[in-house]
Amino acid sequence: MASRPPDLSIVIPAYNEAKRLPQTLGRVRDWVERKRTGTELECEVLVVDDGSQDDTAEVVREWQSRIAGLRLVPNGTNHGKGYSVRHGMLEARGVIALFSDADLSAPIDEADKLLAALGEADIALGSRAVDRSLIEIHQSQARELAGRAFNLVVRWMTGAPFLDTQCGFKAFRMSRARVIFEQQRIEDFGFDPELLFLARRHGLKAVEIGVRWAHDPGTKVHMLRDSLRMFWDLVLVRWNALAGRYPLRVEGRADT
């Protein structure tokens, strides 16, 4: 008999995160144990190693004895955050899957808000823009202005009505949302708008939820270089749509 799938999968994309992972995994373990005690939530944790050159994989293996259901998902070579998220979400066995940045800029405790929102929605997006009073440590003014400008372009090019598409804290009801990861093509930081474009195309309901958030100065996002890449990724999303690379799924069929 097939085993019951976990209620929740937590997917953490990681590239050279050996220094930050122990604290992150400790916080995730504590939250999971509280949830298991209070609600009997069955949870798995997947760390997707994106070809790290440090001891990321070794750290995960050490923690497998401390977190039940912790899995290492290797990419082999470095591909990008978008690829890592897609790989982890498609490997996830949970009824709900949540991906979180390895630095836990949005504390894992905030997952409670996203899980509650999935009672009425297919996708819950953690957001810094819904209630900016929840931001504990701000980015530089230049980064915040660049983020707002990018969001305006995202809304114009994808039709996604959200104030913050780039927060690395999102939860999905996988029975409905798996298709968007199967069709995802963007492998770098610009993958979030593609997912939301696909969600809209497939008729999924997404809600934006304000979460506590603190900027980590160790972020791997380079403001100028990665902003230009993300703008280009938006162009690719529109091109992929015009080229028929995002077929609609209707009653088990793929229709263009």
RAVENDA-V954980 format. One record per residue. N is the residue number from 0. RES is the residue in one small letter. PHI is phi in whole degrees, 0 to 359 (* if undefined). OMEGA is omega in degrees with one decimal (999 if undefined). NEAR is the number of other ideal C-beta (glycine too) atoms within 12 Angstrom. Layout:
n-><N | N>
res-><RES | RES>
phi-><PHI | PHI>
omega-><OMEGA | OMEGA>
near-><NEAR | NEAR>
This chain:
n-><0 | 1 | 2 | 3 | 4 | 5 | 6 | 7 | 8 | 9 | 10 | 11 | 12 | 13 | 14 | 15 | 16 | 17 | 18 | 19 | 20 | 21 | 22 | 23 | 24 | 25 | 26 | 27 | 28 | 29 | 30 | 31 | 32 | 33 | 34 | 35 | 36 | 37 | 38 | 39 | 40 | 41 | 42 | 43 | 44 | 45 | 46 | 47 | 48 | 49 | 50 | 51 | 52 | 53 | 54 | 55 | 56 | 57 | 58 | 59 | 60 | 61 | 62 | 63 | 64 | 65 | 66 | 67 | 68 | 69 | 70 | 71 | 72 | 73 | 74 | 75 | 76 | 77 | 78 | 79 | 80 | 81 | 82 | 83 | 84 | 85 | 86 | 87 | 88 | 89 | 90 | 91 | 92 | 93 | 94 | 95 | 96 | 97 | 98 | 99 | 100 | 101 | 102 | 103 | 104 | 105 | 106 | 107 | 108 | 109 | 110 | 111 | 112 | 113 | 114 | 115 | 116 | 117 | 118 | 119 | 120 | 121 | 122 | 123 | 124 | 125 | 126 | 127 | 128 | 129 | 130 | 131 | 132 | 133 | 134 | 135 | 136 | 137 | 138 | 139 | 140 | 141 | 142 | 143 | 144 | 145 | 146 | 147 | 148 | 149 | 150 | 151 | 152 | 153 | 154 | 155 | 156 | 157 | 158 | 159 | 160 | 161 | 162 | 163 | 164 | 165 | 166 | 167 | 168 | 169 | 170 | 171 | 172 | 173 | 174 | 175 | 176 | 177 | 178 | 179 | 180 | 181 | 182 | 183 | 184 | 185 | 186 | 187 | 188 | 189 | 190 | 191 | 192 | 193 | 194 | 195 | 196 | 197 | 198 | 199 | 200 | 201 | 202 | 203 | 204 | 205 | 206 | 207 | 208 | 209 | 210 | 211 | 212 | 213 | 214 | 215 | 216 | 217 | 218 | 219 | 220 | 221 | 222 | 223 | 224 | 225 | 226 | 227 | 228 | 229 | 230 | 231 | 232 | 233 | 234 | 235 | 236 | 237 | 238 | 239 | 240 | 241 | 242 | 243 | 244 | 245 | 246 | 247 | 248 | 249 | 250 | 251 | 252 | 253 | 254 | 255>
res-><m | a | s | r | p | p | d | l | s | i | v | i | p | a | y | n | e | a | k | r | l | p | q | t | l | g | r | v | r | d | w | v | e | r | k | r | t | g | t | e | l | e | c | e | v | l | v | v | d | d | g | s | q | d | d | t | a | e | v | v | r | e | w | q | s | r | i | a | g | l | r | l | v | p | n | g | t | n | h | g | k | g | y | s | v | r | h | g | m | l | e | a | r | g | v | i | a | l | f | s | d | a | d | l | s | a | p | i | d | e | a | d | k | l | l | a | a | l | g | e | a | d | i | a | l | g | s | r | a | v | d | r | s | l | i | e | i | h | q | s | q | a | r | e | l | a | g | r | a | f | n | l | v | v | r | w | m | t | g | a | p | f | l | d | t | q | c | g | f | k | a | f | r | m | s | r | a | r | v | i | f | e | q | q | r | i | e | d | f | g | f | d | p | e | l | l | f | l | a | r | r | h | g | l | k | a | v | e | i | g | v | r | w | a | h | d | p | g | t | k | v | h | m | l | r | d | s | l | r | m | f | w | d | l | v | l | v | r | w | n | a | l | a | g | r | y | p | l | r | v | e | g | r | a | d | t>
phi-><* | 294 | 287 | 293 | 293 | 299 | 290 | 218 | 247 | 252 | 252 | 238 | 288 | 219 | 226 | 53 | 247 | 300 | 283 | 271 | 299 | 303 | 294 | 298 | 294 | 296 | 291 | 296 | 302 | 298 | 293 | 298 | 294 | 296 | 293 | 296 | 288 | 277 | 229 | 60 | 291 | 268 | 224 | 238 | 234 | 243 | 257 | 264 | 274 | 270 | 67 | 301 | 258 | 251 | 264 | 307 | 297 | 295 | 298 | 297 | 297 | 296 | 277 | 295 | 279 | 253 | 233 | 294 | 84 | 277 | 235 | 262 | 244 | 274 | 277 | 92 | 238 | 286 | 241 | 134 | 296 | 300 | 299 | 296 | 297 | 300 | 300 | 294 | 292 | 283 | 277 | 296 | 254 | 287 | 298 | 243 | 234 | 237 | 249 | 222 | 298 | 293 | 274 | 51 | 304 | 264 | 303 | 298 | 300 | 291 | 300 | 304 | 295 | 291 | 297 | 296 | 292 | 286 | 295 | 241 | 226 | 270 | 223 | 238 | 256 | 293 | 222 | 271 | 264 | 296 | 216 | 290 | 291 | 279 | 284 | 272 | 228 | 278 | 288 | 297 | 301 | 297 | 295 | 295 | 294 | 296 | 296 | 291 | 295 | 297 | 297 | 298 | 292 | 302 | 296 | 289 | 273 | 247 | 79 | 287 | 271 | 262 | 279 | 214 | 266 | 261 | 297 | 276 | 204 | 219 | 235 | 223 | 276 | 289 | 300 | 260 | 265 | 304 | 302 | 288 | 283 | 296 | 265 | 300 | 239 | 286 | 253 | 257 | 292 | 275 | 285 | 300 | 299 | 297 | 300 | 287 | 298 | 294 | 299 | 295 | 296 | 266 | 74 | 276 | 268 | 240 | 234 | 254 | 238 | 293 | 229 | 295 | 205 | 223 | 297 | 258 | 298 | 274 | 305 | 268 | 277 | 273 | 303 | 285 | 300 | 284 | 295 | 296 | 297 | 291 | 298 | 295 | 299 | 297 | 298 | 296 | 299 | 296 | 294 | 300 | 296 | 295 | 277 | 75 | 272 | 238 | 294 | 287 | 255 | 230 | 50 | 83 | 255 | 253 | 243 | 277>
omega-><-179.9 | 179.6 | 179.5 | 179.3 | 176.3 | 174.5 | -173.1 | 168.7 | 174.5 | -176.7 | -178.9 | 174.5 | -174.2 | 173.4 | -177.9 | -176.4 | -176.2 | -177.7 | -175.6 | -173.5 | -179.0 | 178.4 | 179.4 | -179.0 | 176.0 | 179.3 | 177.9 | 178.9 | -178.2 | -179.8 | -179.5 | -179.4 | 176.4 | -179.4 | 179.3 | -179.4 | -174.9 | -172.9 | -175.6 | 178.0 | 174.5 | -170.8 | 170.1 | 179.6 | -179.8 | 172.0 | -178.5 | -178.6 | -175.0 | 177.5 | -177.7 | 178.3 | 176.8 | -174.9 | -179.3 | -177.5 | -179.6 | 178.4 | -179.9 | -179.6 | 178.0 | -176.1 | -179.2 | 176.7 | -176.5 | 180.0 | 176.7 | 178.8 | 176.7 | -179.2 | 171.6 | 179.2 | -177.2 | 172.2 | -176.4 | 176.5 | -178.3 | 179.5 | -176.8 | -176.2 | -179.2 | 177.6 | -177.9 | 178.2 | 179.4 | -179.4 | -179.1 | -178.0 | 178.3 | 174.7 | -175.4 | 179.6 | -173.7 | 172.8 | 173.6 | 175.4 | -179.8 | 171.8 | -175.9 | 174.6 | -175.8 | -179.8 | -177.9 | 174.8 | 166.8 | -176.3 | -176.8 | 177.4 | -179.7 | 176.8 | 178.2 | -179.7 | -178.1 | -179.5 | 178.2 | -178.5 | -178.8 | 171.6 | -178.2 | -174.3 | 175.7 | -175.9 | 174.7 | -176.4 | 170.3 | -173.7 | 173.5 | -170.0 | -179.4 | 178.3 | -174.5 | 175.9 | 178.7 | 179.1 | -176.4 | 175.2 | -177.0 | 166.9 | 173.6 | 179.8 | 179.8 | 178.9 | -179.5 | 178.8 | 178.5 | 179.0 | -180.0 | 178.3 | 178.9 | -179.6 | 177.8 | 179.4 | 177.8 | -177.7 | -179.7 | -172.3 | -176.2 | -176.2 | 179.0 | -172.3 | -170.4 | -177.3 | -178.4 | 179.1 | -167.9 | 178.0 | -175.3 | -176.3 | -173.1 | -179.6 | -172.5 | 169.8 | -163.2 | 177.9 | 179.6 | -168.8 | -177.0 | -177.6 | -176.0 | 175.6 | 175.4 | -177.3 | -179.1 | -179.4 | -177.8 | -174.3 | -179.4 | -174.3 | -178.5 | -175.7 | -175.7 | 177.8 | 177.5 | 178.6 | -178.2 | 173.4 | 179.4 | 178.1 | 178.6 | -178.7 | -177.9 | 173.8 | 178.8 | 178.6 | 179.1 | 177.8 | -178.1 | -173.2 | 176.7 | 179.6 | 172.3 | -175.7 | 177.5 | 179.1 | 175.7 | -179.3 | 178.1 | -179.4 | -179.8 | 179.9 | 175.9 | -167.9 | -175.2 | -175.9 | -175.1 | 174.8 | 178.6 | 178.2 | -177.7 | 174.9 | 178.0 | 178.0 | 177.0 | 176.7 | 179.9 | 178.1 | 179.4 | 179.3 | 178.6 | 179.2 | 179.6 | -178.4 | 177.6 | -177.4 | 177.5 | -176.5 | 175.2 | 175.5 | -179.0 | 176.4 | 176.1 | 178.8 | 172.5 | 179.7 | -179.5 | 999>
near-><3 | 5 | 9 | 12 | 19 | 30 | 29 | 39 | 41 | 48 | 44 | 47 | 44 | 47 | 36 | 22 | 36 | 26 | 18 | 30 | 39 | 25 | 22 | 36 | 36 | 22 | 29 | 39 | 27 | 20 | 31 | 34 | 22 | 19 | 25 | 21 | 12 | 11 | 17 | 15 | 26 | 23 | 38 | 36 | 47 | 40 | 47 | 44 | 37 | 36 | 23 | 32 | 15 | 19 | 20 | 36 | 29 | 18 | 31 | 34 | 21 | 20 | 31 | 21 | 11 | 20 | 33 | 18 | 30 | 31 | 30 | 31 | 34 | 25 | 30 | 15 | 15 | 23 | 25 | 30 | 40 | 36 | 31 | 44 | 46 | 38 | 35 | 41 | 40 | 28 | 28 | 38 | 29 | 36 | 26 | 39 | 44 | 50 | 51 | 43 | 41 | 45 | 31 | 36 | 34 | 42 | 28 | 40 | 22 | 36 | 40 | 26 | 31 | 39 | 34 | 18 | 31 | 34 | 15 | 14 | 26 | 33 | 43 | 40 | 44 | 46 | 37 | 38 | 30 | 24 | 19 | 20 | 13 | 25 | 25 | 18 | 19 | 21 | 26 | 14 | 12 | 14 | 25 | 23 | 16 | 25 | 35 | 23 | 19 | 35 | 33 | 23 | 26 | 36 | 23 | 16 | 28 | 35 | 21 | 32 | 22 | 34 | 27 | 37 | 44 | 44 | 38 | 40 | 43 | 49 | 45 | 47 | 35 | 33 | 15 | 24 | 40 | 31 | 30 | 39 | 35 | 21 | 29 | 40 | 27 | 39 | 25 | 36 | 37 | 38 | 40 | 44 | 43 | 40 | 44 | 43 | 38 | 40 | 38 | 29 | 28 | 30 | 17 | 30 | 22 | 39 | 30 | 31 | 37 | 28 | 41 | 29 | 36 | 24 | 25 | 26 | 15 | 17 | 25 | 28 | 31 | 15 | 23 | 13 | 15 | 26 | 28 | 18 | 25 | 37 | 27 | 22 | 37 | 36 | 22 | 29 | 38 | 24 | 19 | 24 | 26 | 12 | 13 | 14 | 23 | 32 | 19 | 21 | 22 | 12 | 7 | 8 | 9 | 16 | 13 | 14>
